[in-house]
Amino acid sequence: MKYWMISVIMGVALTGCAQVEGLFDREAASAPAASNDSADEEQAGAQSDDSAQTATVSVATARTADGFDTSTNAERAEAVAAAQTTSGAAELGTTIASLGAPTEPGFWLKTPLTDRPGKGRVDYPDKGTSVVVDLIPLDVLPGAGSQISLAAMRLIEADLTGLPEVRVFRLPE
């Protein structure tokens, strides 16, 4: 009975893999990315500051982490630079973070470590990286873990399929 139940659970868990199969597979995504290059060039040409704009594709057609991450180079630089100048931050604690919904743009952390929205900083000690994020309360039991945005997870250089342990700080208002 125990082995039957484990088989059912594993089967259900593996069915979810098909939904994200192409998300991190660069070879499978190379053809769709190539077809979007001309549209990206037109979009970038319409921007007054081409160096601050990153190539983005519609989230509906995105197949890679680069496609889902719609943040610009300027936004990324600002989020990292702001993390270096956050004096007076109050430590909320340590949490295990999983990748949140990749279609939700921005730099955010949904966590049970906070009970109100606000600005915060996430430190990833394994890489020595930090990023400023929007803290969003997550209504789960303490210790249940947190969800971090794709853009923020990429900036702290965490493995997108991993469960990094991060330190969370609330910034002064």
KEZADO-53448 format. One record per residue (C-alpha): residue number from 1; residue in one letter; x, y, z; chain. Coordinates in steps of 0.02 Angstrom, whole numbers. Example, Ala and Ser with C-alpha at 12.3 -4.5 7.8 and 13.67 -1.06 7.14 Angstrom:
<nodes>
+-----+------+--------+--------+--------+-------+
!  nr ! rest !      u !      v !      w ! kette !
+-----+------+--------+--------+--------+-------+
!   1 !    A !    615 !   -225 !    390 !     A !
!   2 !    S !    684 !    -53 !    357 !     A !
+-----+------+--------+--------+--------+-------+
</nodes>
This chain:
<nodes>
+-----+------+--------+--------+--------+-------+
!  nr ! rest !      u !      v !      w ! kette !
+-----+------+--------+--------+--------+-------+
!   1 !    M !      0 !      0 !      0 !     A !
!   2 !    K !    141 !    119 !     45 !     A !
!   3 !    Y !    229 !     92 !   -123 !     A !
!   4 !    W !     67 !    117 !   -218 !     A !
!   5 !    M !     38 !    284 !   -131 !     A !
!   6 !    I !    217 !    341 !   -166 !     A !
!   7 !    S !    194 !    294 !   -350 !     A !
!   8 !    V !     35 !    398 !   -361 !     A !
!   9 !    I !    116 !    548 !   -278 !     A !
!  10 !    M !    268 !    538 !   -392 !     A !
!  11 !    G !    157 !    523 !   -544 !     A !
!  12 !    V !     59 !    679 !   -496 !     A !
!  13 !    A !    220 !    774 !   -460 !     A !
!  14 !    L !    297 !    727 !   -627 !     A !
!  15 !    T !    145 !    783 !   -726 !     A !
!  16 !    G !    186 !    960 !   -673 !     A !
!  17 !    C !    357 !    943 !   -753 !     A !
!  18 !    A !    280 !    945 !   -926 !     A !
!  19 !    Q !    210 !   1118 !   -894 !     A !
!  20 !    V !    381 !   1194 !   -860 !     A !
!  21 !    E !    484 !   1078 !   -969 !     A !
!  22 !    G !    538 !   1213 !  -1093 !     A !
!  23 !    L !    562 !   1349 !   -963 !     A !
!  24 !    F !    745 !   1311 !   -932 !     A !
!  25 !    D !    785 !   1213 !  -1091 !     A !
!  26 !    R !    888 !   1333 !  -1198 !     A !
!  27 !    E !    897 !   1216 !  -1348 !     A !
!  28 !    A !    709 !   1196 !  -1362 !     A !
!  29 !    A !    684 !   1383 !  -1345 !     A !
!  30 !    S !    814 !   1438 !  -1473 !     A !
!  31 !    A !    696 !   1434 !  -1622 !     A !
!  32 !    P !    557 !   1540 !  -1543 !     A !
!  33 !    A !    684 !   1665 !  -1476 !     A !
!  34 !    A !    757 !   1688 !  -1649 !     A !
!  35 !    S !    587 !   1727 !  -1723 !     A !
!  36 !    N !    561 !   1867 !  -1596 !     A !
!  37 !    D !    726 !   1956 !  -1632 !     A !
!  38 !    S !    654 !   2075 !  -1764 !     A !
!  39 !    A !    510 !   2124 !  -1650 !     A !
!  40 !    D !    632 !   2154 !  -1508 !     A !
!  41 !    E !    741 !   2263 !  -1620 !     A !
!  42 !    E !    590 !   2367 !  -1672 !     A !
!  43 !    Q !    539 !   2387 !  -1491 !     A !
!  44 !    A !    715 !   2433 !  -1438 !     A !
!  45 !    G !    728 !   2556 !  -1582 !     A !
!  46 !    A !    573 !   2645 !  -1519 !     A !
!  47 !    Q !    654 !   2669 !  -1349 !     A !
!  48 !    S !    754 !   2828 !  -1321 !     A !
!  49 !    D !    881 !   2738 !  -1210 !     A !
!  50 !    D !    925 !   2576 !  -1300 !     A !
!  51 !    S !   1065 !   2531 !  -1178 !     A !
!  52 !    A !    943 !   2526 !  -1030 !     A !
!  53 !    Q !    817 !   2417 !  -1122 !     A !
!  54 !    T !    834 !   2230 !  -1118 !     A !
!  55 !    A !    767 !   2117 !  -1256 !     A !
!  56 !    T !    599 !   2052 !  -1199 !     A !
!  57 !    V !    470 !   1940 !  -1276 !     A !
!  58 !    S !    287 !   1925 !  -1238 !     A !
!  59 !    V !    263 !   1821 !  -1082 !     A !
!  60 !    A !    130 !   1724 !  -1178 !     A !
!  61 !    T !    263 !   1659 !  -1299 !     A !
!  62 !    A !    409 !   1653 !  -1176 !     A !
!  63 !    R !    499 !   1486 !  -1159 !     A !
!  64 !    T !    656 !   1534 !  -1064 !     A !
!  65 !    A !    701 !   1626 !   -905 !     A !
!  66 !    D !    763 !   1771 !  -1014 !     A !
!  67 !    G !    593 !   1779 !  -1098 !     A !
!  68 !    F !    495 !   1781 !   -935 !     A !
!  69 !    D !    609 !   1910 !   -852 !     A !
!  70 !    T !    540 !   2073 !   -920 !     A !
!  71 !    S !    646 !   2187 !   -809 !     A !
!  72 !    T !    762 !   2309 !   -896 !     A !
!  73 !    N !    948 !   2324 !   -870 !     A !
!  74 !    A !    919 !   2491 !   -783 !     A !
!  75 !    E !    791 !   2414 !   -664 !     A !
!  76 !    R !    911 !   2272 !   -623 !     A !
!  77 !    A !   1055 !   2392 !   -591 !     A !
!  78 !    E !    945 !   2501 !   -480 !     A !
!  79 !    A !    885 !   2351 !   -377 !     A !
!  80 !    V !   1063 !   2292 !   -347 !     A !
!  81 !    A !   1134 !   2466 !   -314 !     A !
!  82 !    A !    994 !   2506 !   -191 !     A !
!  83 !    A !   1035 !   2346 !    -95 !     A !
!  84 !    Q !   1212 !   2412 !    -63 !     A !
!  85 !    T !   1149 !   2572 !     18 !     A !
!  86 !    T !   1016 !   2506 !    138 !     A !
!  87 !    S !   1071 !   2566 !    308 !     A !
!  88 !    G !    952 !   2544 !    453 !     A !
!  89 !    A !    871 !   2387 !    384 !     A !
!  90 !    A !    787 !   2275 !    513 !     A !
!  91 !    E !    818 !   2089 !    494 !     A !
!  92 !    L !    656 !   1990 !    481 !     A !
!  93 !    G !    737 !   1819 !    475 !     A !
!  94 !    T !    797 !   1680 !    363 !     A !
!  95 !    T !    685 !   1585 !    243 !     A !
!  96 !    I !    694 !   1455 !    106 !     A !
!  97 !    A !    640 !   1536 !    -56 !     A !
!  98 !    S !    566 !   1449 !   -206 !     A !
!  99 !    L !    537 !   1526 !   -377 !     A !
! 100 !    G !    370 !   1616 !   -379 !     A !
! 101 !    A !    258 !   1637 !   -530 !     A !
! 102 !    P !    376 !   1680 !   -674 !     A !
! 103 !    T !    240 !   1781 !   -761 !     A !
! 104 !    E !    229 !   1906 !   -617 !     A !
! 105 !    P !    353 !   2045 !   -660 !     A !
! 106 !    G !    458 !   2145 !   -541 !     A !
! 107 !    F !    569 !   2117 !   -391 !     A !
! 108 !    W !    467 !   2044 !   -249 !     A !
! 109 !    L !    468 !   1918 !   -107 !     A !
! 110 !    K !    307 !   1841 !    -42 !     A !
! 111 !    T !    347 !   1786 !    135 !     A !
! 112 !    P !    268 !   1744 !    302 !     A !
! 113 !    L !    408 !   1844 !    384 !     A !
! 114 !    T !    308 !   2005 !    360 !     A !
! 115 !    D !    130 !   2053 !    401 !     A !
! 116 !    R !    124 !   2210 !    294 !     A !
! 117 !    P !    186 !   2261 !    122 !     A !
! 118 !    G !    342 !   2366 !    108 !     A !
! 119 !    K !    517 !   2379 !     39 !     A !
! 120 !    G !    647 !   2253 !     89 !     A !
! 121 !    R !    814 !   2176 !     47 !     A !
! 122 !    V !    854 !   1994 !     12 !     A !
! 123 !    D !   1031 !   1933 !     43 !     A !
! 124 !    Y !   1095 !   1768 !    -28 !     A !
! 125 !    P !   1247 !   1727 !     80 !     A !
! 126 !    D !   1303 !   1581 !    -30 !     A !
! 127 !    K !   1345 !   1703 !   -171 !     A !
! 128 !    G !   1364 !   1863 !    -71 !     A !
! 129 !    T !   1229 !   1948 !   -172 !     A !
! 130 !    S !   1084 !   2062 !   -123 !     A !
! 131 !    V !    933 !   2141 !   -205 !     A !
! 132 !    V !    799 !   2264 !   -151 !     A !
! 133 !    V !    624 !   2191 !   -167 !     A !
! 134 !    D !    443 !   2228 !   -127 !     A !
! 135 !    L !    396 !   2126 !     27 !     A !
! 136 !    I !    224 !   2048 !     10 !     A !
! 137 !    P !    142 !   1956 !    156 !     A !
! 138 !    L !    112 !   1771 !    122 !     A !
! 139 !    D !    -27 !   1694 !    224 !     A !
! 140 !    V !     53 !   1527 !    269 !     A !
! 141 !    L !    123 !   1454 !    428 !     A !
! 142 !    P !    292 !   1523 !    484 !     A !
! 143 !    G !    430 !   1412 !    419 !     A !
! 144 !    A !    330 !   1365 !    264 !     A !
! 145 !    G !    452 !   1459 !    153 !     A !
! 146 !    S !    438 !   1605 !     35 !     A !
! 147 !    Q !    416 !   1639 !   -150 !     A !
! 148 !    I !    536 !   1753 !   -243 !     A !
! 149 !    S !    514 !   1833 !   -414 !     A !
! 150 !    L !    611 !   1769 !   -563 !     A !
! 151 !    A !    698 !   1937 !   -586 !     A !
! 152 !    A !    754 !   1944 !   -404 !     A !
! 153 !    M !    809 !   1762 !   -404 !     A !
! 154 !    R !    917 !   1792 !   -556 !     A !
! 155 !    L !    997 !   1946 !   -477 !     A !
! 156 !    I !   1048 !   1853 !   -319 !     A !
! 157 !    E !   1121 !   1720 !   -436 !     A !
! 158 !    A !   1024 !   1577 !   -359 !     A !
! 159 !    D !    988 !   1417 !   -455 !     A !
! 160 !    L !    813 !   1441 !   -527 !     A !
! 161 !    T !    768 !   1261 !   -489 !     A !
! 162 !    G !    844 !   1265 !   -315 !     A !
! 163 !    L !    783 !   1317 !   -144 !     A !
! 164 !    P !    905 !   1449 !    -85 !     A !
! 165 !    E !    911 !   1502 !     97 !     A !
! 166 !    V !    902 !   1692 !    103 !     A !
! 167 !    R !    906 !   1825 !    238 !     A !
! 168 !    V !    764 !   1952 !    232 !     A !
! 169 !    F !    771 !   2131 !    293 !     A !
! 170 !    R !    638 !   2268 !    302 !     A !
! 171 !    L !    699 !   2437 !    243 !     A !
! 172 !    P !    655 !   2594 !    340 !     A !
! 173 !    E !    507 !   2689 !    270 !     A !
+-----+------+--------+--------+--------+-------+
</nodes>
